[in-house]
Amino acid sequence: MGREMVNFSPIYFRILLNLHTLFFMSNNRPLPCFPAAQWVAGSVLLSIWMGGVALPTAQAQPALLAQERQFRVLTVTGQGVQKLQTTLTQVRLGVEVQGKTAQEVQEEVARRSSAVVTLLKSRQVDKLETTGINLNPDYNYDNGKQQLIGYRGSNSVTFQTPTEKAGPIMDLAVKSGASQIDGISFLAEDAAIATAQKQALVKATQDAQAQAQAVLSALNLTPQDVVSIQINGANTPPPPPVPYPTAAQGLKTEADNTPVIGGEQSVPASVTLQIRY
């Protein structure tokens, strides 16, 4: 590739034949009849004399350089993280009841759950939904024997509310019949998360460029244009739940509000660049 070859047939055979004919006719000599192999050898010698056998040409050299530059690409992946203050609290709480019969337990779970849901709706919480309903027999094991001692039922819901309202709402929910709080999570609003995702992408891109500059500078090379950009992700991971005490573990039920303090949420991003040098 990048080297030009002279085509021996059929044009060069015709040129040799014409030169051969003119030479002998000008000297009034009969034309000898050479074997085909001699014609081929003669054409090769003529091609070498004309400088056309597998020799690099000036036109081929730029193509070779362009092909070499095409494969001189550095691939780097940058990381970026943008933190933002949370303003919302996601709460998971529920009702758990134990009793002698399944009907008794289910009726009590329904009564207390309805009271809790009514309270939450009156407080205008967001994204209120049921996340679990369970009714199971409760056994006691003694000397390898299984004995039915009753039933256990539960109903769980989740909701979101501004963090400053989370403590008072949870306290009121306990007074209304909630007997367990499975955990809380802190998160930011959707608009703030979208802005943080863009900022994280900017940081990831800058990180990738800095990596490429460091590597190429160490090798005395100069970065050229970016030939490929890939956004690997700028997603917000779900907020980790924060353990919260249940009523049996000393959940507050007195008049004082339970304090709830939010924190920061991290939004990561990753960008891969291919940079020609």
PyRosetta script that sets phi, psi and omega in degrees:
from pyrosetta import init, pose_from_sequence

init()
pose = pose_from_sequence("MGREMVNFSPIYFRILLNLHTLFFMSNNRPLPCFPAAQWVAGSVLLSIWMGGVALPTAQAQPALLAQERQFRVLTVTGQGVQKLQTTLTQVRLGVEVQGKTAQEVQEEVARRSSAVVTLLKSRQVDKLETTGINLNPDYNYDNGKQQLIGYRGSNSVTFQTPTEKAGPIMDLAVKSGASQIDGISFLAEDAAIATAQKQALVKATQDAQAQAQAVLSALNLTPQDVVSIQINGANTPPPPPVPYPTAAQGLKTEADNTPVIGGEQSVPASVTLQIRY")
pose.set_psi(1, 140.4)
pose.set_omega(1, 179.9)
pose.set_phi(2, 82.2)
pose.set_psi(2, 6.6)
pose.set_omega(2, 179.6)
pose.set_phi(3, -127.3)
pose.set_psi(3, 133.3)
pose.set_omega(3, -176.0)
pose.set_phi(4, -94.1)
pose.set_psi(4, 137.5)
pose.set_omega(4, 178.5)
pose.set_phi(5, -114.6)
pose.set_psi(5, 136.7)
pose.set_omega(5, 178.0)
pose.set_phi(6, -78.0)
pose.set_psi(6, 131.1)
pose.set_omega(6, 178.3)
pose.set_phi(7, -82.1)
pose.set_psi(7, 117.9)
pose.set_omega(7, -173.4)
pose.set_phi(8, -78.1)
pose.set_psi(8, -22.9)
pose.set_omega(8, -173.3)
pose.set_phi(9, -132.9)
pose.set_psi(9, 145.8)
pose.set_omega(9, -2.1)
pose.set_phi(10, -96.7)
pose.set_psi(10, -4.5)
pose.set_omega(10, -169.1)
pose.set_phi(11, -65.9)
pose.set_psi(11, -39.5)
pose.set_omega(11, -176.9)
pose.set_phi(12, -72.7)
pose.set_psi(12, -28.7)
pose.set_omega(12, 173.9)
pose.set_phi(13, -65.2)
pose.set_psi(13, -38.8)
pose.set_omega(13, 179.1)
pose.set_phi(14, -67.1)
pose.set_psi(14, -39.2)
pose.set_omega(14, 178.4)
pose.set_phi(15, -62.5)
pose.set_psi(15, -46.0)
pose.set_omega(15, 179.3)
pose.set_phi(16, -62.1)
pose.set_psi(16, -39.8)
pose.set_omega(16, -179.3)
pose.set_phi(17, -64.7)
pose.set_psi(17, -42.2)
pose.set_omega(17, 179.6)
pose.set_phi(18, -65.3)
pose.set_psi(18, -43.7)
pose.set_omega(18, 177.3)
pose.set_phi(19, -60.9)
pose.set_psi(19, -41.6)
pose.set_omega(19, -179.8)
pose.set_phi(20, -63.8)
pose.set_psi(20, -43.5)
pose.set_omega(20, -178.4)
pose.set_phi(21, -65.7)
pose.set_psi(21, -44.3)
pose.set_omega(21, -179.6)
pose.set_phi(22, -63.2)
pose.set_psi(22, -38.5)
pose.set_omega(22, -178.3)
pose.set_phi(23, -62.3)
pose.set_psi(23, -47.6)
pose.set_omega(23, -175.5)
pose.set_phi(24, -75.9)
pose.set_psi(24, -33.6)
pose.set_omega(24, 178.8)
pose.set_phi(25, -69.7)
pose.set_psi(25, -35.9)
pose.set_omega(25, 179.2)
pose.set_phi(26, -66.6)
pose.set_psi(26, -22.4)
pose.set_omega(26, 179.7)
pose.set_phi(27, -104.9)
pose.set_psi(27, 11.4)
pose.set_omega(27, 179.3)
pose.set_phi(28, 53.4)
pose.set_psi(28, 41.3)
pose.set_omega(28, 179.8)
pose.set_phi(29, -114.6)
pose.set_psi(29, 147.0)
pose.set_omega(29, 178.9)
pose.set_phi(30, -68.6)
pose.set_psi(30, 150.8)
pose.set_omega(30, -179.7)
pose.set_phi(31, -77.2)
pose.set_psi(31, 121.1)
pose.set_omega(31, 175.4)
pose.set_phi(32, -74.3)
pose.set_psi(32, 159.9)
pose.set_omega(32, 179.0)
pose.set_phi(33, -111.0)
pose.set_psi(33, 104.2)
pose.set_omega(33, -179.3)
pose.set_phi(34, -90.4)
pose.set_psi(34, 148.9)
pose.set_omega(34, 174.5)
pose.set_phi(35, -64.1)
pose.set_psi(35, 161.6)
pose.set_omega(35, -178.4)
pose.set_phi(36, -61.8)
pose.set_psi(36, -35.5)
pose.set_omega(36, -179.3)
pose.set_phi(37, -60.9)
pose.set_psi(37, -35.6)
pose.set_omega(37, 179.4)
pose.set_phi(38, -68.5)
pose.set_psi(38, -36.0)
pose.set_omega(38, 176.8)
pose.set_phi(39, -64.3)
pose.set_psi(39, -41.0)
pose.set_omega(39, 179.2)
pose.set_phi(40, -63.7)
pose.set_psi(40, -44.9)
pose.set_omega(40, 179.6)
pose.set_phi(41, -62.1)
pose.set_psi(41, -40.1)
pose.set_omega(41, 178.9)
pose.set_phi(42, -64.2)
pose.set_psi(42, -39.6)
pose.set_omega(42, 179.3)
pose.set_phi(43, -66.3)
pose.set_psi(43, -36.0)
pose.set_omega(43, 178.0)
pose.set_phi(44, -64.6)
pose.set_psi(44, -44.4)
pose.set_omega(44, 178.8)
pose.set_phi(45, -62.0)
pose.set_psi(45, -40.5)
pose.set_omega(45, 178.1)
pose.set_phi(46, -64.2)
pose.set_psi(46, -38.9)
pose.set_omega(46, -179.9)
pose.set_phi(47, -64.9)
pose.set_psi(47, -41.8)
pose.set_omega(47, 178.0)
pose.set_phi(48, -63.7)
pose.set_psi(48, -41.7)
pose.set_omega(48, 179.1)
pose.set_phi(49, -62.4)
pose.set_psi(49, -33.7)
pose.set_omega(49, 179.4)
pose.set_phi(50, -82.0)
pose.set_psi(50, -3.1)
pose.set_omega(50, 177.1)
pose.set_phi(51, 73.1)
pose.set_psi(51, 37.2)
pose.set_omega(51, -173.9)
pose.set_phi(52, -119.9)
pose.set_psi(52, 13.2)
pose.set_omega(52, -178.3)
pose.set_phi(53, -99.6)
pose.set_psi(53, 103.5)
pose.set_omega(53, 170.1)
pose.set_phi(54, 51.7)
pose.set_psi(54, 37.8)
pose.set_omega(54, 178.8)
pose.set_phi(55, -103.6)
pose.set_psi(55, 135.0)
pose.set_omega(55, 178.3)
pose.set_phi(56, -62.5)
pose.set_psi(56, 141.2)
pose.set_omega(56, 179.7)
pose.set_phi(57, -110.5)
pose.set_psi(57, 165.5)
pose.set_omega(57, 179.3)
pose.set_phi(58, -65.9)
pose.set_psi(58, -29.9)
pose.set_omega(58, -179.8)
pose.set_phi(59, -72.3)
pose.set_psi(59, -28.5)
pose.set_omega(59, -176.6)
pose.set_phi(60, -79.0)
pose.set_psi(60, -25.6)
pose.set_omega(60, -175.6)
pose.set_phi(61, -63.6)
pose.set_psi(61, -44.6)
pose.set_omega(61, 176.6)
pose.set_phi(62, -60.9)
pose.set_psi(62, -35.0)
pose.set_omega(62, 178.6)
pose.set_phi(63, -65.4)
pose.set_psi(63, -39.1)
pose.set_omega(63, 177.2)
pose.set_phi(64, -63.1)
pose.set_psi(64, -43.5)
pose.set_omega(64, -179.7)
pose.set_phi(65, -65.8)
pose.set_psi(65, -40.1)
pose.set_omega(65, 179.3)
pose.set_phi(66, -64.6)
pose.set_psi(66, -39.1)
pose.set_omega(66, 178.3)
pose.set_phi(67, -66.5)
pose.set_psi(67, -37.8)
pose.set_omega(67, 178.8)
pose.set_phi(68, -65.2)
pose.set_psi(68, -43.2)
pose.set_omega(68, -179.8)
pose.set_phi(69, -65.3)
pose.set_psi(69, -30.4)
pose.set_omega(69, -178.6)
pose.set_phi(70, -61.5)
pose.set_psi(70, -32.3)
pose.set_omega(70, -177.8)
pose.set_phi(71, -93.9)
pose.set_psi(71, 0.8)
pose.set_omega(71, 178.7)
pose.set_phi(72, -91.5)
pose.set_psi(72, 80.5)
pose.set_omega(72, -176.8)
pose.set_phi(73, -129.2)
pose.set_psi(73, 131.3)
pose.set_omega(73, 177.1)
pose.set_phi(74, -103.8)
pose.set_psi(74, 130.0)
pose.set_omega(74, 179.2)
pose.set_phi(75, -107.2)
pose.set_psi(75, 125.1)
pose.set_omega(75, -179.6)
pose.set_phi(76, -134.0)
pose.set_psi(76, 148.7)
pose.set_omega(76, 178.0)
pose.set_phi(77, -122.7)
pose.set_psi(77, 124.2)
pose.set_omega(77, -179.5)
pose.set_phi(78, -106.0)
pose.set_psi(78, 150.4)
pose.set_omega(78, 179.2)
pose.set_phi(79, -118.5)
pose.set_psi(79, 145.5)
pose.set_omega(79, 177.6)
pose.set_phi(80, -146.1)
pose.set_psi(80, 143.3)
pose.set_omega(80, 179.1)
pose.set_phi(81, -134.1)
pose.set_psi(81, 129.9)
pose.set_omega(81, 175.9)
pose.set_phi(82, -117.9)
pose.set_psi(82, 126.0)
pose.set_omega(82, 179.3)
pose.set_phi(83, -101.5)
pose.set_psi(83, 145.8)
pose.set_omega(83, 178.3)
pose.set_phi(84, -144.1)
pose.set_psi(84, 154.4)
pose.set_omega(84, -178.0)
pose.set_phi(85, -76.7)
pose.set_psi(85, 132.7)
pose.set_omega(85, 177.9)
pose.set_phi(86, -79.1)
pose.set_psi(86, 149.6)
pose.set_omega(86, 179.2)
pose.set_phi(87, -128.7)
pose.set_psi(87, -10.4)
pose.set_omega(87, -177.7)
pose.set_phi(88, -117.8)
pose.set_psi(88, 153.0)
pose.set_omega(88, 175.8)
pose.set_phi(89, -124.8)
pose.set_psi(89, 128.9)
pose.set_omega(89, 175.0)
pose.set_phi(90, -101.0)
pose.set_psi(90, 125.8)
pose.set_omega(90, -174.4)
pose.set_phi(91, -117.9)
pose.set_psi(91, 138.2)
pose.set_omega(91, 172.0)
pose.set_phi(92, -120.5)
pose.set_psi(92, 117.9)
pose.set_omega(92, 178.7)
pose.set_phi(93, -140.3)
pose.set_psi(93, 169.7)
pose.set_omega(93, -177.2)
pose.set_phi(94, -168.8)
pose.set_psi(94, -174.8)
pose.set_omega(94, -179.1)
pose.set_phi(95, -118.2)
pose.set_psi(95, 134.1)
pose.set_omega(95, 175.3)
pose.set_phi(96, -130.0)
pose.set_psi(96, 129.8)
pose.set_omega(96, -175.1)
pose.set_phi(97, -132.6)
pose.set_psi(97, 141.3)
pose.set_omega(97, 173.5)
pose.set_phi(98, -118.7)
pose.set_psi(98, 142.6)
pose.set_omega(98, 179.3)
pose.set_phi(99, -162.2)
pose.set_psi(99, 178.8)
pose.set_omega(99, -175.0)
pose.set_phi(100, -78.6)
pose.set_psi(100, -38.4)
pose.set_omega(100, -177.6)
pose.set_phi(101, -120.4)
pose.set_psi(101, 158.2)
pose.set_omega(101, -179.6)
pose.set_phi(102, -65.6)
pose.set_psi(102, -40.8)
pose.set_omega(102, -179.3)
pose.set_phi(103, -63.8)
pose.set_psi(103, -42.6)
pose.set_omega(103, 179.3)
pose.set_phi(104, -60.9)
pose.set_psi(104, -44.5)
pose.set_omega(104, -178.8)
pose.set_phi(105, -66.6)
pose.set_psi(105, -46.1)
pose.set_omega(105, -177.2)
pose.set_phi(106, -63.2)
pose.set_psi(106, -40.3)
pose.set_omega(106, 179.3)
pose.set_phi(107, -64.3)
pose.set_psi(107, -39.9)
pose.set_omega(107, 179.9)
pose.set_phi(108, -70.2)
pose.set_psi(108, -38.4)
pose.set_omega(108, 176.4)
pose.set_phi(109, -61.8)
pose.set_psi(109, -43.9)
pose.set_omega(109, -179.6)
pose.set_phi(110, -64.2)
pose.set_psi(110, -42.3)
pose.set_omega(110, -178.3)
pose.set_phi(111, -64.1)
pose.set_psi(111, -47.7)
pose.set_omega(111, -177.2)
pose.set_phi(112, -72.4)
pose.set_psi(112, -35.7)
pose.set_omega(112, 178.4)
pose.set_phi(113, -65.0)
pose.set_psi(113, -41.0)
pose.set_omega(113, 179.0)
pose.set_phi(114, -61.7)
pose.set_psi(114, -39.1)
pose.set_omega(114, 179.2)
pose.set_phi(115, -66.0)
pose.set_psi(115, -40.1)
pose.set_omega(115, 179.5)
pose.set_phi(116, -66.4)
pose.set_psi(116, -45.2)
pose.set_omega(116, -179.3)
pose.set_phi(117, -63.7)
pose.set_psi(117, -40.3)
pose.set_omega(117, 178.2)
pose.set_phi(118, -61.5)
pose.set_psi(118, -41.0)
pose.set_omega(118, 178.4)
pose.set_phi(119, -63.5)
pose.set_psi(119, -44.9)
pose.set_omega(119, -178.0)
pose.set_phi(120, -65.1)
pose.set_psi(120, -40.3)
pose.set_omega(120, 177.9)
pose.set_phi(121, -64.5)
pose.set_psi(121, -37.6)
pose.set_omega(121, 179.6)
pose.set_phi(122, -66.1)
pose.set_psi(122, -25.3)
pose.set_omega(122, 178.0)
pose.set_phi(123, -90.0)
pose.set_psi(123, 2.9)
pose.set_omega(123, 175.0)
pose.set_phi(124, 54.9)
pose.set_psi(124, 48.0)
pose.set_omega(124, 175.8)
pose.set_phi(125, -73.2)
pose.set_psi(125, 160.1)
pose.set_omega(125, -179.0)
pose.set_phi(126, -102.5)
pose.set_psi(126, 152.5)
pose.set_omega(126, 173.3)
pose.set_phi(127, 53.2)
pose.set_psi(127, 46.8)
pose.set_omega(127, 176.9)
pose.set_phi(128, -77.7)
pose.set_psi(128, 125.9)
pose.set_omega(128, 179.2)
pose.set_phi(129, -155.3)
pose.set_psi(129, 151.7)
pose.set_omega(129, 177.0)
pose.set_phi(130, -78.9)
pose.set_psi(130, 133.1)
pose.set_omega(130, -178.1)
pose.set_phi(131, -116.5)
pose.set_psi(131, -8.0)
pose.set_omega(131, 178.6)
pose.set_phi(132, -175.2)
pose.set_psi(132, 136.9)
pose.set_omega(132, 174.1)
pose.set_phi(133, -133.5)
pose.set_psi(133, 126.2)
pose.set_omega(133, -176.4)
pose.set_phi(134, -137.1)
pose.set_psi(134, 145.1)
pose.set_omega(134, 172.0)
pose.set_phi(135, -145.8)
pose.set_psi(135, 115.8)
pose.set_omega(135, -174.1)
pose.set_phi(136, -136.8)
pose.set_psi(136, 147.7)
pose.set_omega(136, 174.5)
pose.set_phi(137, -69.6)
pose.set_psi(137, 150.9)
pose.set_omega(137, -179.2)
pose.set_phi(138, -115.7)
pose.set_psi(138, 122.4)
pose.set_omega(138, -175.1)
pose.set_phi(139, -114.0)
pose.set_psi(139, 154.7)
pose.set_omega(139, 171.4)
pose.set_phi(140, -119.0)
pose.set_psi(140, 135.0)
pose.set_omega(140, -178.0)
pose.set_phi(141, -111.2)
pose.set_psi(141, 124.2)
pose.set_omega(141, -178.8)
pose.set_phi(142, -138.0)
pose.set_psi(142, 117.0)
pose.set_omega(142, -178.9)
pose.set_phi(143, 54.9)
pose.set_psi(143, 41.0)
pose.set_omega(143, 177.4)
pose.set_phi(144, 79.2)
pose.set_psi(144, 3.7)
pose.set_omega(144, 179.6)
pose.set_phi(145, -103.1)
pose.set_psi(145, 137.8)
pose.set_omega(145, -180.0)
pose.set_phi(146, -97.5)
pose.set_psi(146, 126.6)
pose.set_omega(146, -178.4)
pose.set_phi(147, -128.9)
pose.set_psi(147, 125.3)
pose.set_omega(147, 178.4)
pose.set_phi(148, -73.4)
pose.set_psi(148, 122.3)
pose.set_omega(148, -179.2)
pose.set_phi(149, -113.9)
pose.set_psi(149, -5.1)
pose.set_omega(149, 179.6)
pose.set_phi(150, 155.9)
pose.set_psi(150, -158.1)
pose.set_omega(150, -177.9)
pose.set_phi(151, -136.8)
pose.set_psi(151, 155.4)
pose.set_omega(151, -179.9)
pose.set_phi(152, -131.3)
pose.set_psi(152, 127.1)
pose.set_omega(152, -179.3)
pose.set_phi(153, -129.4)
pose.set_psi(153, 155.1)
pose.set_omega(153, -179.3)
pose.set_phi(154, -152.3)
pose.set_psi(154, 157.5)
pose.set_omega(154, 176.2)
pose.set_phi(155, -145.5)
pose.set_psi(155, 124.6)
pose.set_omega(155, -175.7)
pose.set_phi(156, -120.5)
pose.set_psi(156, 146.5)
pose.set_omega(156, 177.1)
pose.set_phi(157, -135.3)
pose.set_psi(157, 158.8)
pose.set_omega(157, 172.4)
pose.set_phi(158, -126.3)
pose.set_psi(158, 154.9)
pose.set_omega(158, 176.9)
pose.set_phi(159, -160.0)
pose.set_psi(159, 164.8)
pose.set_omega(159, 176.3)
pose.set_phi(160, -120.0)
pose.set_psi(160, 147.6)
pose.set_omega(160, 178.4)
pose.set_phi(161, -156.5)
pose.set_psi(161, 155.2)
pose.set_omega(161, 173.5)
pose.set_phi(162, -54.5)
pose.set_psi(162, 141.0)
pose.set_omega(162, -173.2)
pose.set_phi(163, -57.0)
pose.set_psi(163, -36.0)
pose.set_omega(163, -178.1)
pose.set_phi(164, -68.0)
pose.set_psi(164, -16.6)
pose.set_omega(164, 179.2)
pose.set_phi(165, -99.6)
pose.set_psi(165, -9.3)
pose.set_omega(165, -172.4)
pose.set_phi(166, -63.1)
pose.set_psi(166, -45.1)
pose.set_omega(166, -178.3)
pose.set_phi(167, -59.9)
pose.set_psi(167, -54.5)
pose.set_omega(167, 178.8)
pose.set_phi(168, -59.2)
pose.set_psi(168, -37.6)
pose.set_omega(168, -179.2)
pose.set_phi(169, -67.2)
pose.set_psi(169, -41.7)
pose.set_omega(169, 179.1)
pose.set_phi(170, -64.1)
pose.set_psi(170, -39.7)
pose.set_omega(170, 178.4)
pose.set_phi(171, -62.8)
pose.set_psi(171, -42.7)
pose.set_omega(171, 178.7)
pose.set_phi(172, -67.2)
pose.set_psi(172, -35.0)
pose.set_omega(172, 178.5)
pose.set_phi(173, -64.0)
pose.set_psi(173, -38.5)
pose.set_omega(173, 177.7)
pose.set_phi(174, -64.6)
pose.set_psi(174, -41.8)
pose.set_omega(174, 178.2)
pose.set_phi(175, -64.7)
pose.set_psi(175, -27.3)
pose.set_omega(175, -178.8)
pose.set_phi(176, -83.6)
pose.set_psi(176, -11.2)
pose.set_omega(176, 177.3)
pose.set_phi(177, 137.1)
pose.set_psi(177, -8.7)
pose.set_omega(177, 177.7)
pose.set_phi(178, -66.2)
pose.set_psi(178, 135.8)
pose.set_omega(178, -178.5)
pose.set_phi(179, -119.2)
pose.set_psi(179, -1.2)
pose.set_omega(179, 177.8)
pose.set_phi(180, -150.5)
pose.set_psi(180, 141.5)
pose.set_omega(180, 172.2)
pose.set_phi(181, -122.0)
pose.set_psi(181, 110.7)
pose.set_omega(181, -172.1)
pose.set_phi(182, -77.0)
pose.set_psi(182, -22.7)
pose.set_omega(182, 179.5)
pose.set_phi(183, 159.3)
pose.set_psi(183, 164.4)
pose.set_omega(183, 177.1)
pose.set_phi(184, -130.9)
pose.set_psi(184, 154.1)
pose.set_omega(184, 177.5)
pose.set_phi(185, -135.0)
pose.set_psi(185, 148.1)
pose.set_omega(185, -179.7)
pose.set_phi(186, -110.1)
pose.set_psi(186, 135.4)
pose.set_omega(186, -179.5)
pose.set_phi(187, -149.0)
pose.set_psi(187, 162.9)
pose.set_omega(187, 179.9)
pose.set_phi(188, -96.9)
pose.set_psi(188, 168.8)
pose.set_omega(188, 178.4)
pose.set_phi(189, -74.4)
pose.set_psi(189, 158.5)
pose.set_omega(189, -174.1)
pose.set_phi(190, -60.3)
pose.set_psi(190, -41.0)
pose.set_omega(190, -179.0)
pose.set_phi(191, -64.1)
pose.set_psi(191, -40.9)
pose.set_omega(191, 178.8)
pose.set_phi(192, -66.8)
pose.set_psi(192, -37.2)
pose.set_omega(192, 178.6)
pose.set_phi(193, -65.7)
pose.set_psi(193, -41.3)
pose.set_omega(193, 179.4)
pose.set_phi(194, -61.4)
pose.set_psi(194, -41.2)
pose.set_omega(194, 177.5)
pose.set_phi(195, -65.8)
pose.set_psi(195, -41.2)
pose.set_omega(195, 179.3)
pose.set_phi(196, -64.8)
pose.set_psi(196, -34.7)
pose.set_omega(196, 178.1)
pose.set_phi(197, -62.8)
pose.set_psi(197, -42.0)
pose.set_omega(197, 178.1)
pose.set_phi(198, -65.3)
pose.set_psi(198, -40.8)
pose.set_omega(198, 178.7)
pose.set_phi(199, -66.0)
pose.set_psi(199, -36.6)
pose.set_omega(199, 177.3)
pose.set_phi(200, -65.9)
pose.set_psi(200, -36.9)
pose.set_omega(200, 177.4)
pose.set_phi(201, -65.4)
pose.set_psi(201, -39.0)
pose.set_omega(201, 177.4)
pose.set_phi(202, -61.6)
pose.set_psi(202, -44.4)
pose.set_omega(202, 179.4)
pose.set_phi(203, -64.4)
pose.set_psi(203, -39.8)
pose.set_omega(203, 179.3)
pose.set_phi(204, -64.8)
pose.set_psi(204, -41.0)
pose.set_omega(204, 178.8)
pose.set_phi(205, -65.0)
pose.set_psi(205, -43.8)
pose.set_omega(205, 178.2)
pose.set_phi(206, -63.3)
pose.set_psi(206, -36.8)
pose.set_omega(206, 178.0)
pose.set_phi(207, -65.4)
pose.set_psi(207, -42.6)
pose.set_omega(207, 178.3)
pose.set_phi(208, -63.5)
pose.set_psi(208, -42.2)
pose.set_omega(208, 178.6)
pose.set_phi(209, -64.2)
pose.set_psi(209, -39.5)
pose.set_omega(209, 179.1)
pose.set_phi(210, -65.2)
pose.set_psi(210, -39.2)
pose.set_omega(210, 177.5)
pose.set_phi(211, -62.9)
pose.set_psi(211, -45.3)
pose.set_omega(211, -179.8)
pose.set_phi(212, -63.0)
pose.set_psi(212, -41.6)
pose.set_omega(212, 179.9)
pose.set_phi(213, -63.2)
pose.set_psi(213, -40.5)
pose.set_omega(213, -179.7)
pose.set_phi(214, -64.3)
pose.set_psi(214, -44.0)
pose.set_omega(214, -178.4)
pose.set_phi(215, -67.6)
pose.set_psi(215, -47.7)
pose.set_omega(215, -176.8)
pose.set_phi(216, -68.6)
pose.set_psi(216, -35.5)
pose.set_omega(216, 177.4)
pose.set_phi(217, -64.7)
pose.set_psi(217, -38.7)
pose.set_omega(217, 178.9)
pose.set_phi(218, -63.4)
pose.set_psi(218, -26.8)
pose.set_omega(218, -178.9)
pose.set_phi(219, -100.5)
pose.set_psi(219, 9.1)
pose.set_omega(219, -179.0)
pose.set_phi(220, 58.0)
pose.set_psi(220, 39.7)
pose.set_omega(220, 177.3)
pose.set_phi(221, -115.1)
pose.set_psi(221, 158.2)
pose.set_omega(221, -176.8)
pose.set_phi(222, -115.4)
pose.set_psi(222, 127.3)
pose.set_omega(222, 177.3)
pose.set_phi(223, -69.7)
pose.set_psi(223, 141.6)
pose.set_omega(223, 177.5)
pose.set_phi(224, -107.7)
pose.set_psi(224, -128.5)
pose.set_omega(224, -177.0)
pose.set_phi(225, -90.8)
pose.set_psi(225, 158.9)
pose.set_omega(225, 176.0)
pose.set_phi(226, -85.4)
pose.set_psi(226, 123.3)
pose.set_omega(226, -175.7)
pose.set_phi(227, -101.1)
pose.set_psi(227, -13.4)
pose.set_omega(227, 179.8)
pose.set_phi(228, -154.6)
pose.set_psi(228, 140.2)
pose.set_omega(228, 177.2)
pose.set_phi(229, -132.2)
pose.set_psi(229, 128.7)
pose.set_omega(229, 178.6)
pose.set_phi(230, -131.8)
pose.set_psi(230, 123.0)
pose.set_omega(230, 175.8)
pose.set_phi(231, -91.9)
pose.set_psi(231, 110.7)
pose.set_omega(231, -176.4)
pose.set_phi(232, -79.7)
pose.set_psi(232, -26.1)
pose.set_omega(232, 178.4)
pose.set_phi(233, 164.7)
pose.set_psi(233, 144.2)
pose.set_omega(233, 173.5)
pose.set_phi(234, -143.2)
pose.set_psi(234, 53.8)
pose.set_omega(234, -175.0)
pose.set_phi(235, -98.6)
pose.set_psi(235, 150.8)
pose.set_omega(235, 178.6)
pose.set_phi(236, -94.7)
pose.set_psi(236, 116.7)
pose.set_omega(236, 178.5)
pose.set_phi(237, -66.6)
pose.set_psi(237, 151.3)
pose.set_omega(237, 178.0)
pose.set_phi(238, -61.9)
pose.set_psi(238, 140.1)
pose.set_omega(238, -178.4)
pose.set_phi(239, -65.4)
pose.set_psi(239, 137.3)
pose.set_omega(239, 179.3)
pose.set_phi(240, -68.7)
pose.set_psi(240, 139.2)
pose.set_omega(240, 179.2)
pose.set_phi(241, -70.6)
pose.set_psi(241, 144.7)
pose.set_omega(241, 177.1)
pose.set_phi(242, -102.2)
pose.set_psi(242, 122.7)
pose.set_omega(242, -179.6)
pose.set_phi(243, -57.2)
pose.set_psi(243, 143.2)
pose.set_omega(243, -179.3)
pose.set_phi(244, -135.9)
pose.set_psi(244, 140.4)
pose.set_omega(244, -176.8)
pose.set_phi(245, -69.6)
pose.set_psi(245, 142.7)
pose.set_omega(245, 173.9)
pose.set_phi(246, -84.0)
pose.set_psi(246, 175.3)
pose.set_omega(246, -179.7)
pose.set_phi(247, -62.1)
pose.set_psi(247, -36.2)
pose.set_omega(247, 179.9)
pose.set_phi(248, -68.6)
pose.set_psi(248, -21.3)
pose.set_omega(248, -178.9)
pose.set_phi(249, -97.0)
pose.set_psi(249, 12.9)
pose.set_omega(249, 175.2)
pose.set_phi(250, 100.6)
pose.set_psi(250, 33.1)
pose.set_omega(250, 177.1)
pose.set_phi(251, -64.1)
pose.set_psi(251, 134.4)
pose.set_omega(251, -176.2)
pose.set_phi(252, -66.2)
pose.set_psi(252, 134.0)
pose.set_omega(252, 175.5)
pose.set_phi(253, -129.2)
pose.set_psi(253, -0.4)
pose.set_omega(253, -179.4)
pose.set_phi(254, -79.8)
pose.set_psi(254, -176.1)
pose.set_omega(254, -171.6)
pose.set_phi(255, -66.7)
pose.set_psi(255, -30.5)
pose.set_omega(255, -178.2)
pose.set_phi(256, -66.1)
pose.set_psi(256, 141.1)
pose.set_omega(256, 178.9)
pose.set_phi(257, -77.8)
pose.set_psi(257, 143.2)
pose.set_omega(257, 176.6)
pose.set_phi(258, -74.0)
pose.set_psi(258, 123.5)
pose.set_omega(258, -179.3)
pose.set_phi(259, -73.0)
pose.set_psi(259, 135.6)
pose.set_omega(259, 175.9)
pose.set_phi(260, -130.0)
pose.set_psi(260, 120.4)
pose.set_omega(260, -177.1)
pose.set_phi(261, -119.7)
pose.set_psi(261, 123.3)
pose.set_omega(261, -178.9)
pose.set_phi(262, -77.6)
pose.set_psi(262, -174.8)
pose.set_omega(262, -179.2)
pose.set_phi(263, -147.6)
pose.set_psi(263, -152.0)
pose.set_omega(263, -179.6)
pose.set_phi(264, -102.0)
pose.set_psi(264, 151.6)
pose.set_omega(264, 174.9)
pose.set_phi(265, -119.1)
pose.set_psi(265, 135.6)
pose.set_omega(265, -178.2)
pose.set_phi(266, -101.4)
pose.set_psi(266, 135.4)
pose.set_omega(266, 177.7)
pose.set_phi(267, -119.2)
pose.set_psi(267, 107.6)
pose.set_omega(267, -178.9)
pose.set_phi(268, -90.2)
pose.set_psi(268, 159.2)
pose.set_omega(268, 176.6)
pose.set_phi(269, -149.7)
pose.set_psi(269, 154.7)
pose.set_omega(269, 179.1)
pose.set_phi(270, -141.5)
pose.set_psi(270, 134.6)
pose.set_omega(270, -178.4)
pose.set_phi(271, -134.2)
pose.set_psi(271, 134.5)
pose.set_omega(271, 177.3)
pose.set_phi(272, -112.8)
pose.set_psi(272, 127.4)
pose.set_omega(272, 179.5)
pose.set_phi(273, -116.8)
pose.set_psi(273, 144.7)
pose.set_omega(273, 168.2)
pose.set_phi(274, -114.5)
pose.set_psi(274, 117.8)
pose.set_omega(274, -172.2)
pose.set_phi(275, -117.7)
pose.set_psi(275, 125.8)
pose.set_omega(275, 177.6)
pose.set_phi(276, -80.0)
pose.set_psi(276, 143.6)
pose.set_omega(276, 179.9)
pose.set_phi(277, -136.4)
pose.dump_pdb("model.pdb")
